[in-house]
Amino acid sequence: MKIGFVGLGAMGMGIVPRLIAGGHTVTGWNRTRAKAAPLI
């Protein structure tokens, strides 16, 4: 499943890795590129 996620702050950083581990394709967006870096 393809999922879009807006906001990679405290909540997003807890959810997005679990979605990826579950085999989903996740496209994320955040105002600050540095917060998205650990997920790239």
Long-range contacts (C-beta under 8 A, 24 or more apart in sequence): 1-25, 2-26, 2-27, 3-27, 4-28, 4-29, 5-29, 6-30, 8-35, 8-36, 8-39, 9-35, 13-38, 13-39
